Amino acid sequence: MKMKKSFLRPFFCAIAVTGVVCGIAFASSSKSEEKAPGDFYEELSRLNKVLSEVNLKYVDDVDPSELSEAAIQGIRGILDPHTAVFGPKDYEDLKVSTEGEFGGVGITISLRDNVLTVISPLAGTPAFNLGIRAGDRILKIDGKDTRNFTLDEAVSKLRGKVGTDVTIGIGRDGVADIMDFTITRAKIVVHAVPYSGMIGKDIGYIKLASFSLKTKDEVQDAIQKLQAKGMKKIILDLRYNPGGLLNQAVEIGELFLKKGDVIVSTRGRTQQTESRARHDGIVKEDVPMVVLVNQGSASASEIVAGAIQDWDRGLIIGKTSFGKGSVQTIFPLDNQGYALKLTTAFYYLPFGRCINKPENGIKGLKLRETEMENNDGSEESADSANVTKDTAQVDTFTTNAGRKMFGGGGITPDVDIELAPIPWVVQVQERMAMYFKFAIKVRPSLEAAGAKINGDWQVPDSLFNKFKVFCLKDTNFTKVKSNSIATLDILEGDLVKEQNFMGDSSKALSDTLLSSKVNELKKALESKRDAQFDENKKYIMDGIKRELLTAVAGDSASIAFTLTNDLQVEEAVKYLSDMSLYKKAISAPAKADKAPKKKFKKK
């Protein structure tokens, strides 16, 4: 077999880097062997030998990229879910998410019914200025048919160097011919603060979506604008914020805390840091504050929420956060665009809490697999029940004022809000983007009729009725069955089998009394499904308005509208409007002795 030159050099380079990760696993895999640290190189030599023999002597040619990918995935299996090796494209996407800008045309796209579709143009971007609309179908990019394009392929062709051109062919409802738009790419900024505004006379609201390079600047600018409008209280919304840059979390914390307050500390094998506020926040400590979190709030979001909770600076409202208490560092691997994202430390909140959940830490991948197996009804094994956690056991901590808090399980809100379950028919409407499709369909006729779609516009009953007909005529929508109807279909199939087994195969199932009862029940369930439209009329009308606002006026108008029906925001406003209620929730229990703060010795 002829050795492939393209294999050895890049692959052994990759092994040299990922071997460090293997070394950690080897060093901690077995105490009985008591290997010295130098044995790491013996393990690395063995790995290189195995790969060389496979490359030279295996019965068939082996793709080097498959070998390296298998080795990397094997390494991840003994580490944590957040350690990963990125290829050039994924690494570029990661940089975009942290840097918050790239060269492009300024549209959000997705696949709708297997067609590339514009979800929304970003205000002020080249695509927006040329009149690209939500719902436009991208049929061609630079003359090439997009029918077989994946979403990633389309994004890579639309992005490019600032100042270069790309031509897209657009299909639009009501327009017979394809419309060609030649768009000059510009620097596109993904805003960390998609919306901020006033709720009532004195409550400011800031939606913080991510932690990228300019997050602190955007949040500070939003705060100053709200202060100019008379803000006396503030809501910081971190729901569904997946996190981002650690230094930006520290700088956001500084905006609300006092000089010298610890915001976060990190501890790992090679690093120990402590970050304190370098100056007093621009939001004074006497300004009441609520932070909204949910199960989608993670990482940097939890640092900010946890620091505010530990210093009793604000009230945390919502649902328990994700529980990612680890820090990742990016290490470029070569000049071909590959990089290693490696967990290098855990972070700790000001008074010692590490909120990292076991499934998000070391052995996390195996823990998740075990959980899935147990959810299938199998009993938990002795090994899985005694998995060593990557962080300290769940322990009790106290805030600055003496309120009791727990570690090891995300940020537990001070006020837990249990949201009502979404009805089945509405879930299907949201999942299948029925509101989006309907808004695109009716927008031209509404505009032709002179409708001014803004925050004050009301959805007429006639539009609700049209939406109901629109859904029930959509074959993709109607073929989605509820659990009850799907179960009934299974029962019907079993009845046919049993009837044939009993020798009644000459009779159609419809002739039997039992079958008539099944059909009667099926009709009742289908009737119940249709009745859910009227039972959830307000939700549906709000969904129609939300999507029309997004299509016509942009995301800011849509977000402002959704806040008016947001139960967690309503709860925040309730506490900020009643200072006695607010102070009671944020104070330590009466007659409770203030417990000493946890102190940790440096390693």
C-alpha positions as CSV (number, residue, x, y, z in Angstrom):
1,M,0.0,0.0,0.0
2,K,1.3,3.4,-0.9
3,M,1.4,5.8,2.0
4,K,-0.6,8.9,1.6
5,K,1.6,12.0,2.3
6,S,-1.5,14.1,2.9
7,F,-2.2,11.9,6.0
8,L,0.9,11.9,8.1
9,R,1.8,15.6,8.5
10,P,-1.5,17.2,9.4
11,F,-2.8,14.1,11.3
12,F,0.3,13.8,13.6
13,C,0.2,17.5,14.1
14,A,-3.4,17.1,15.3
15,I,-2.4,14.2,17.5
16,A,0.3,16.3,19.1
17,V,-2.3,18.8,20.2
18,T,-5.1,16.5,21.2
19,G,-2.7,14.2,23.0
20,V,-2.6,16.7,25.8
21,V,-6.3,16.0,26.3
22,C,-5.6,12.3,26.3
23,G,-2.9,12.8,28.9
24,I,-5.4,14.2,31.4
25,A,-7.5,11.1,30.9
26,F,-4.6,8.7,31.3
27,A,-3.3,10.4,34.4
28,S,-6.6,10.0,36.2
29,S,-7.9,6.8,34.7
30,S,-6.5,4.4,37.3
31,K,-4.9,4.9,40.7
32,S,-3.7,1.4,41.0
33,E,-1.2,1.8,38.2
34,E,0.2,5.0,39.9
35,K,1.9,6.2,36.7
36,A,4.3,9.1,36.8
37,P,3.5,12.2,34.7
38,G,6.2,11.2,32.2
39,D,4.2,8.2,31.2
40,F,2.0,10.5,29.2
41,Y,4.5,10.3,26.4
42,E,4.5,6.5,26.4
43,E,0.7,6.7,25.9
44,L,1.1,9.2,23.1
45,S,3.8,7.0,21.5
46,R,1.4,4.0,21.6
47,L,-1.4,6.0,20.1
48,N,0.9,7.2,17.2
49,K,2.1,3.6,16.7
50,V,-1.5,2.3,16.4
51,L,-2.4,5.0,13.9
52,S,0.7,4.4,11.8
53,E,0.0,0.7,11.7
54,V,-3.6,1.2,10.7
55,N,-2.5,3.7,8.0
56,L,0.2,1.4,6.6
57,K,-1.2,-2.1,7.0
58,Y,-5.0,-2.2,7.4
59,V,-6.7,-4.4,4.8
60,D,-8.5,-1.5,3.2
61,D,-7.6,2.2,2.8
62,V,-8.8,4.2,5.7
63,D,-9.7,7.8,5.4
64,P,-7.4,9.8,7.7
65,S,-10.1,12.3,8.5
66,E,-12.3,9.4,9.7
67,L,-9.5,8.2,11.9
68,S,-8.8,11.6,13.4
69,E,-12.6,12.2,14.0
70,A,-13.0,8.9,15.7
71,A,-10.0,9.6,18.0
72,I,-11.3,13.1,18.8
73,Q,-14.8,11.8,19.6
74,G,-13.3,9.1,21.8
75,I,-11.5,11.8,23.7
76,R,-14.7,13.8,24.1
77,G,-16.4,10.7,25.5
78,I,-14.3,10.9,28.7
79,L,-14.4,14.6,29.1
80,D,-17.4,17.0,29.0
81,P,-20.1,18.0,26.4
82,H,-18.5,21.4,25.9
83,T,-15.1,20.2,24.7
84,A,-15.0,20.0,21.0
85,V,-12.8,20.3,17.9
86,F,-14.1,22.7,15.3
87,G,-13.6,22.4,11.6
88,P,-12.9,25.6,9.6
89,K,-16.6,26.4,9.0
90,D,-17.7,25.8,12.6
91,Y,-14.7,27.8,13.9
92,E,-15.7,30.7,11.7
93,D,-19.2,30.5,12.9
94,L,-17.9,30.5,16.5
95,K,-15.9,33.6,15.8
96,V,-19.0,35.3,14.3
97,S,-21.0,34.5,17.4
98,T,-18.3,36.0,19.7
99,E,-17.2,38.9,17.6
100,G,-20.8,39.8,16.7
101,E,-20.1,40.9,13.1
102,F,-19.3,39.6,9.6
103,G,-19.5,40.5,6.0
104,G,-22.9,39.7,4.5
105,V,-26.2,41.0,3.1
106,G,-28.3,41.3,6.3
107,I,-31.0,38.6,6.3
108,T,-32.0,35.8,8.6
109,I,-32.9,32.7,6.5
110,S,-34.3,29.2,7.1
111,L,-35.8,26.3,5.2
112,R,-39.6,26.5,4.9
113,D,-41.1,23.6,3.0
114,N,-37.6,22.8,1.8
115,V,-37.2,26.2,0.2
116,L,-34.7,28.8,1.3
117,T,-36.8,31.5,2.8
118,V,-36.1,35.0,4.3
119,I,-37.3,35.0,7.9
120,S,-36.5,38.7,8.4
121,P,-34.2,41.3,7.0
122,L,-32.1,43.2,9.6
123,A,-33.0,46.9,9.7
124,G,-30.5,49.2,8.1
125,T,-28.6,46.4,6.2
126,P,-28.2,46.2,2.4
127,A,-30.9,43.6,2.0
128,F,-33.4,45.7,4.1
129,N,-32.6,48.9,2.1
130,L,-33.2,47.1,-1.2
131,G,-36.6,45.9,-0.2
132,I,-36.0,42.2,0.6
133,R,-39.0,41.0,2.6
134,A,-39.8,38.4,5.2
135,G,-41.2,35.4,3.3
136,D,-39.3,36.0,0.1
137,R,-38.0,32.7,-1.4
138,I,-34.4,32.6,-2.4
139,L,-34.5,30.6,-5.7
140,K,-31.1,31.5,-7.0
141,I,-27.7,32.7,-5.7
142,D,-25.4,34.1,-8.3
143,G,-27.4,32.3,-11.0
144,K,-27.3,28.9,-9.4
145,D,-30.5,27.1,-8.5
146,T,-30.8,26.7,-4.7
147,R,-33.2,23.7,-4.7
148,N,-30.4,21.4,-3.5
149,F,-28.6,23.9,-1.2
150,T,-28.3,23.2,2.5
151,L,-28.8,26.1,4.9
152,D,-25.0,26.1,5.6
153,E,-24.2,26.3,1.9
154,A,-26.6,29.2,1.4
155,V,-25.2,31.1,4.3
156,S,-21.6,30.6,3.1
157,K,-22.5,31.9,-0.3
158,L,-24.3,35.0,1.0
159,R,-21.5,35.9,3.4
160,G,-18.3,37.3,2.0
161,K,-15.8,40.1,1.9
162,V,-17.2,43.5,2.6
163,G,-17.7,45.5,-0.6
164,T,-18.2,42.5,-2.9
165,D,-21.5,41.8,-4.7
166,V,-23.9,38.8,-4.7
167,T,-27.0,38.5,-6.8
168,I,-30.0,36.6,-5.5
169,G,-33.2,35.6,-7.4
170,I,-36.3,36.2,-5.3
171,G,-39.7,34.6,-5.6
172,R,-42.5,36.5,-4.0
173,D,-46.2,35.9,-3.6
174,G,-48.2,38.0,-6.0
175,V,-45.2,38.5,-8.3
176,A,-45.1,36.2,-11.4
177,D,-41.4,36.5,-12.3
178,I,-38.2,36.0,-10.4
179,M,-36.8,39.3,-9.1
180,D,-33.1,39.7,-9.2
181,F,-31.4,41.8,-6.5
182,T,-27.7,42.6,-6.7
183,I,-26.6,43.3,-3.1
184,T,-23.2,44.8,-2.1
185,R,-22.1,43.0,1.1
186,A,-21.4,45.2,4.1
187,K,-20.3,44.7,7.7
188,I,-23.3,43.1,9.5
189,V,-23.5,43.6,13.2
190,V,-25.5,41.1,15.3
191,H,-26.8,43.1,18.2
192,A,-26.5,41.7,21.7
193,V,-29.4,43.9,22.8
194,P,-32.2,43.4,20.2
195,Y,-34.6,45.5,22.2
196,S,-34.8,48.0,25.1
197,G,-37.6,50.3,26.2
198,M,-39.8,51.5,28.9
199,I,-42.6,49.5,30.6
200,G,-45.0,52.0,32.2
201,K,-43.7,55.3,33.5
202,D,-40.5,54.3,35.4
203,I,-39.5,50.7,34.6
204,G,-36.8,50.1,32.0
205,Y,-36.5,46.8,30.2
206,I,-33.4,45.4,28.4
207,K,-33.4,42.2,26.4
208,L,-29.8,40.8,26.4
209,A,-29.5,38.0,23.8
210,S,-25.7,37.2,23.9
211,F,-22.3,38.0,25.3
212,S,-20.1,39.1,22.4
213,L,-17.3,41.7,22.0
214,K,-19.6,44.7,22.1
215,T,-22.2,43.5,24.6
216,K,-21.1,45.9,27.4
217,D,-21.2,48.9,25.1
218,E,-24.7,48.0,23.9
219,V,-26.1,47.4,27.4
220,Q,-24.5,50.6,28.7
221,D,-25.9,52.6,25.8
222,A,-29.4,51.1,26.5
223,I,-29.2,52.0,30.2
224,Q,-28.2,55.6,29.5
225,K,-31.1,56.0,27.0
226,L,-33.6,54.5,29.5
227,Q,-32.2,56.8,32.3
228,A,-32.8,59.8,30.0
229,K,-36.5,58.6,29.7
230,G,-36.9,58.5,33.5
231,M,-36.0,55.0,34.4
232,K,-36.2,54.4,38.2
233,K,-36.4,50.6,38.1
234,I,-34.9,48.0,35.7
235,I,-35.6,44.5,34.3
236,L,-32.7,42.7,32.7
237,D,-34.0,39.8,30.5
238,L,-31.5,37.0,30.2
239,R,-34.0,34.3,29.1
240,Y,-32.7,32.0,26.4
241,N,-29.3,33.7,26.5
242,P,-26.7,30.9,25.9
243,G,-23.8,33.0,27.2
244,G,-20.5,33.9,25.4
245,L,-17.4,35.8,26.4
246,L,-16.4,35.6,30.1
247,N,-14.9,39.1,30.2
248,Q,-18.2,40.6,28.9
249,A,-20.1,38.9,31.7
250,V,-17.7,40.6,34.2
251,E,-18.2,44.0,32.5
252,I,-22.0,43.6,32.5
253,G,-21.8,42.8,36.2
254,E,-19.8,46.0,36.8
255,L,-22.7,48.0,35.5
256,F,-24.9,47.1,38.4
257,L,-22.5,46.3,41.4
258,K,-20.3,48.4,43.6
259,K,-16.5,48.8,43.2
260,G,-14.6,45.9,44.8
261,D,-17.5,43.5,44.6
262,V,-16.4,40.0,43.5
263,I,-18.3,39.0,40.3
264,V,-16.8,35.6,39.5
265,S,-13.7,33.5,40.1
266,T,-12.4,30.6,38.0
267,R,-10.3,27.6,39.1
268,G,-8.7,25.0,37.0
269,R,-5.5,23.0,36.7
270,T,-3.6,25.8,35.1
271,Q,-5.4,29.0,36.1
272,Q,-7.1,30.7,39.1
273,T,-8.6,34.1,38.7
274,E,-10.8,36.5,40.6
275,S,-12.7,39.3,38.9
276,R,-14.0,42.3,40.9
277,A,-15.9,45.3,39.9
278,R,-13.4,48.1,39.1
279,H,-15.8,50.9,39.6
280,D,-19.3,51.6,40.9
281,G,-22.1,50.6,38.4
282,I,-23.9,53.2,36.3
283,V,-27.1,51.8,37.7
284,K,-27.0,52.9,41.4
285,E,-27.6,50.3,44.1
286,D,-30.8,52.0,45.2
287,V,-32.4,51.3,41.8
288,P,-34.7,48.2,42.3
289,M,-33.7,45.4,39.8
290,V,-35.2,42.2,38.5
291,V,-33.3,39.6,36.4
292,L,-35.3,37.2,34.3
293,V,-33.9,33.7,33.7
294,N,-35.1,30.4,32.4
295,Q,-33.8,26.9,31.4
296,G,-32.2,28.5,28.4
297,S,-30.0,31.0,30.4
298,A,-26.5,29.6,30.5
299,S,-22.9,30.3,31.2
300,A,-22.2,34.1,31.1
301,S,-25.9,34.7,31.7
302,E,-25.6,32.7,34.9
303,I,-22.5,34.6,36.0
304,V,-24.4,37.9,35.8
305,A,-27.6,36.6,37.4
306,G,-25.6,34.7,40.1
307,A,-23.5,37.8,41.0
308,I,-26.6,40.0,41.3
309,Q,-28.3,37.3,43.4
310,D,-25.2,36.8,45.7
311,W,-24.9,40.5,46.4
312,D,-28.7,40.8,46.9
313,R,-28.6,43.5,44.2
314,G,-31.7,42.3,42.5
315,L,-34.5,39.8,42.4
316,I,-34.2,36.7,40.1
317,I,-37.5,35.7,38.6
318,G,-38.3,32.8,36.2
319,K,-37.2,29.2,36.1
320,T,-34.0,27.5,37.2
321,S,-31.2,28.2,34.6
322,F,-29.3,25.7,32.5
323,G,-26.4,25.1,35.0
324,K,-23.2,25.5,32.9
325,G,-20.5,26.5,35.3
326,S,-17.5,25.9,33.2
327,V,-15.1,28.0,31.2
328,Q,-13.9,27.1,27.7
329,T,-10.7,28.3,26.0
330,I,-10.2,28.2,22.2
331,F,-6.8,26.8,21.0
332,P,-6.2,27.1,17.2
333,L,-4.7,23.8,16.0
334,D,-3.2,24.7,12.6
335,N,-3.3,27.2,9.8
336,Q,-6.1,25.3,8.1
337,G,-8.8,26.7,10.3
338,Y,-9.2,23.9,12.9
339,A,-9.4,24.8,16.6
340,L,-9.9,23.1,19.9
341,K,-12.5,24.3,22.4
342,L,-11.4,23.0,25.7
343,T,-12.9,23.2,29.2
344,T,-10.1,24.7,31.3
345,A,-11.8,25.8,34.5
346,F,-15.0,26.0,36.5
347,Y,-16.3,29.3,37.6
348,Y,-17.6,30.2,41.0
349,L,-20.0,32.9,42.1
350,P,-19.0,35.6,44.6
351,F,-19.7,33.5,47.8
352,G,-18.5,30.1,46.5
353,R,-21.3,28.6,44.6
354,C,-20.5,26.5,41.5
355,I,-23.8,26.0,39.7
356,N,-22.5,23.4,37.2
357,K,-24.9,20.5,36.8
358,P,-23.2,17.0,36.7
359,E,-24.5,16.3,33.2
360,N,-22.8,19.5,32.0
361,G,-19.4,18.6,33.4
362,I,-16.8,15.7,33.4
363,K,-18.4,12.4,32.3
364,G,-21.4,14.6,31.2
365,L,-21.9,12.7,27.9
366,K,-22.0,9.3,29.7
367,L,-24.4,10.7,32.3
368,R,-26.7,12.0,29.6
369,E,-26.7,8.6,27.9
370,T,-27.4,6.9,31.2
371,E,-30.3,9.3,31.8
372,M,-31.8,8.4,28.4
373,E,-31.5,4.7,29.1
374,N,-33.1,5.1,32.5
375,N,-35.9,7.2,31.0
376,D,-36.7,4.2,28.8
377,G,-37.7,2.3,31.9
378,S,-34.5,0.5,32.8
379,E,-33.2,0.5,36.4
380,E,-30.3,2.8,37.2
381,S,-27.1,0.8,37.4
382,A,-24.8,0.9,40.4
383,D,-22.1,2.5,38.4
384,S,-24.3,5.4,37.1
385,A,-25.6,6.0,40.6
386,N,-22.2,6.5,42.0
387,V,-20.6,8.6,39.2
388,T,-18.1,11.0,40.7
389,K,-19.2,14.6,40.1
390,D,-16.9,17.1,38.5
391,T,-17.7,19.8,41.1
392,A,-18.2,19.9,44.8
393,Q,-21.3,18.1,46.2
394,V,-24.5,20.2,46.3
395,D,-24.0,22.4,49.3
396,T,-25.7,25.3,51.1
397,F,-24.3,28.9,50.6
398,T,-25.6,32.3,51.7
399,T,-25.9,35.6,49.9
400,N,-24.4,38.8,51.3
401,A,-27.6,39.4,53.3
402,G,-27.8,35.8,54.6
403,R,-30.3,34.2,52.2
404,K,-29.8,30.5,51.7
405,M,-28.7,29.3,48.2
406,F,-27.7,26.0,46.8
407,G,-24.8,25.0,44.4
408,G,-24.5,22.4,41.7
409,G,-27.8,23.0,39.9
410,G,-28.1,26.3,38.0
411,I,-29.4,29.6,39.3
412,T,-32.5,28.9,41.3
413,P,-34.8,32.0,41.0
414,D,-36.0,33.9,44.0
415,V,-39.5,33.8,42.5
416,D,-40.4,30.7,40.5
417,I,-42.9,31.2,37.7
418,E,-44.7,28.1,36.5
419,L,-46.0,28.7,33.0
420,A,-49.2,27.0,31.8
421,P,-48.6,24.2,29.2
422,I,-49.2,25.3,25.6
423,P,-52.2,23.6,24.0
424,W,-51.5,20.9,21.5
425,V,-53.0,22.7,18.4
426,V,-50.9,25.8,19.2
427,Q,-47.7,23.8,19.6
428,V,-48.3,22.4,16.1
429,Q,-48.9,25.9,14.7
430,E,-45.7,27.2,16.2
431,R,-43.6,24.2,15.2
432,M,-44.8,24.3,11.6
433,A,-44.5,28.1,11.3
434,M,-48.1,28.5,10.5
435,Y,-48.2,32.0,11.8
436,F,-45.2,33.0,9.7
437,K,-46.7,31.4,6.6
438,F,-50.1,33.1,7.1
439,A,-48.5,36.5,7.8
440,I,-46.6,36.4,4.5
441,K,-49.8,35.3,2.7
442,V,-52.1,38.0,4.0
443,R,-49.7,40.9,4.2
444,P,-50.2,42.1,0.6
445,S,-54.0,42.2,0.9
446,L,-53.8,44.0,4.3
447,E,-51.4,46.6,2.9
448,A,-53.6,47.0,-0.2
449,A,-56.6,47.6,2.1
450,G,-54.6,50.4,3.9
451,A,-54.1,48.5,7.2
452,K,-51.5,50.2,9.5
453,I,-49.9,47.3,11.2
454,N,-48.3,48.7,14.4
455,G,-48.6,48.1,18.2
456,D,-52.1,49.6,18.3
457,W,-53.5,47.5,15.4
458,Q,-56.0,44.8,16.4
459,V,-56.4,41.5,14.6
460,P,-60.0,41.4,13.3
461,D,-62.2,38.3,13.8
462,S,-62.3,37.8,10.0
463,L,-58.5,37.3,10.0
464,F,-58.7,34.8,12.8
465,N,-61.3,32.8,10.8
466,K,-59.1,33.0,7.7
467,F,-56.2,31.6,9.8
468,K,-58.3,28.7,11.0
469,V,-59.3,27.8,7.4
470,F,-55.7,28.3,6.3
471,C,-54.5,25.7,8.9
472,L,-57.2,23.1,8.3
473,K,-56.5,23.3,4.5
474,D,-52.8,22.7,5.0
475,T,-52.2,19.0,4.5
476,N,-48.9,19.1,6.4
477,F,-50.7,20.7,9.4
478,T,-53.7,18.3,9.4
479,K,-51.7,15.1,9.1
480,V,-49.9,15.9,12.4
481,K,-51.8,13.8,14.9
482,S,-52.2,14.2,18.6
483,N,-51.1,11.4,20.9
484,S,-54.7,10.3,21.4
485,I,-55.5,10.1,17.7
486,A,-52.2,8.4,16.9
487,T,-53.0,5.8,19.7
488,L,-56.5,5.3,18.3
489,D,-55.0,4.6,14.8
490,I,-52.8,1.8,16.5
491,L,-55.9,0.4,18.2
492,E,-57.8,0.4,14.9
493,G,-54.9,-1.6,13.2
494,D,-54.9,-4.1,16.1
495,L,-58.7,-4.6,15.7
496,V,-58.2,-5.5,12.0
497,K,-55.5,-8.0,13.0
498,E,-57.7,-9.5,15.7
499,Q,-60.8,-9.7,13.4
500,N,-58.7,-11.5,10.7
501,F,-57.4,-13.9,13.4
502,M,-60.9,-14.7,14.6
503,G,-61.9,-15.7,11.0
504,D,-64.0,-12.6,10.2
505,S,-61.8,-11.4,7.4
506,S,-64.7,-11.4,5.0
507,K,-66.2,-8.5,6.9
508,A,-64.9,-5.0,6.5
509,L,-63.9,-3.5,9.8
510,S,-66.4,-0.7,9.2
511,D,-69.2,-3.3,9.5
512,T,-68.4,-4.1,13.1
513,L,-70.0,-2.5,16.1
514,L,-66.6,-2.0,17.7
515,S,-65.3,-0.2,14.6
516,S,-68.2,2.2,14.8
517,K,-67.3,3.1,18.3
518,V,-63.7,3.7,17.3
519,N,-64.8,6.0,14.5
520,E,-67.1,7.8,16.9
521,L,-64.3,8.4,19.3
522,K,-62.0,9.5,16.4
523,K,-64.5,12.1,15.3
524,A,-64.8,13.3,18.8
525,L,-61.1,13.8,19.2
526,E,-60.8,15.6,15.8
527,S,-63.7,17.8,16.9
528,K,-61.8,18.6,20.1
529,R,-58.7,19.5,18.0
530,D,-60.7,21.9,15.9
531,A,-62.4,23.4,19.0
532,Q,-58.9,24.3,20.4
533,F,-58.8,27.1,17.8
534,D,-61.7,28.9,19.5
535,E,-60.5,27.9,23.0
536,N,-57.2,29.6,22.3
537,K,-58.4,32.5,20.2
538,K,-56.5,35.2,22.1
539,Y,-53.2,33.3,21.8
540,I,-53.7,32.7,18.1
541,M,-54.6,36.3,17.4
542,D,-51.5,37.4,19.3
543,G,-49.5,35.0,17.2
544,I,-50.9,36.5,14.0
545,K,-50.1,40.0,15.1
546,R,-46.6,39.1,16.3
547,E,-45.6,37.7,12.9
548,L,-47.2,40.6,11.0
549,L,-45.3,43.0,13.2
550,T,-42.1,41.2,12.6
551,A,-42.7,41.2,8.8
552,V,-43.8,44.8,8.5
553,A,-42.1,46.7,11.4
554,G,-39.2,44.5,12.4
555,D,-38.1,42.5,15.5
556,S,-38.2,45.5,17.9
557,A,-41.9,46.1,17.3
558,S,-42.6,42.4,17.7
559,I,-40.7,42.1,21.0
560,A,-42.4,45.2,22.4
561,F,-45.8,43.6,21.6
562,T,-45.0,40.2,23.1
563,L,-43.9,41.8,26.4
564,T,-47.5,42.9,26.9
565,N,-48.5,39.3,27.2
566,D,-45.4,37.9,29.0
567,L,-46.3,36.4,32.4
568,Q,-42.8,36.5,33.7
569,V,-42.5,40.2,32.8
570,E,-45.9,40.8,34.5
571,E,-44.5,39.2,37.6
572,A,-41.4,41.4,37.5
573,V,-43.6,44.5,37.1
574,K,-45.7,43.3,40.1
575,Y,-42.6,43.1,42.4
576,L,-41.1,46.4,41.1
577,S,-44.4,48.2,41.6
578,D,-44.7,47.1,45.2
579,M,-41.5,47.9,47.2
580,S,-42.7,46.1,50.3
581,L,-43.2,42.9,48.3
582,Y,-39.8,43.4,46.6
583,K,-37.9,44.0,49.8
584,K,-39.5,41.1,51.5
585,A,-38.5,38.8,48.6
586,I,-34.9,40.0,48.5
587,S,-34.3,40.1,52.3
588,A,-33.0,37.3,54.6
589,P,-35.7,35.4,56.6
590,A,-36.6,37.1,59.8
591,K,-34.9,35.9,63.0
592,A,-32.4,33.9,60.9
593,D,-28.8,34.2,62.0
594,K,-26.5,35.3,59.1
595,A,-24.5,32.2,58.2
596,P,-20.8,32.7,57.5
597,K,-19.8,32.9,53.9
598,K,-18.0,29.9,52.4
599,K,-14.3,30.5,52.1
600,F,-12.0,28.5,49.8
601,K,-8.3,27.9,50.2
602,K,-6.3,28.3,47.1
603,K,-4.8,25.1,45.8
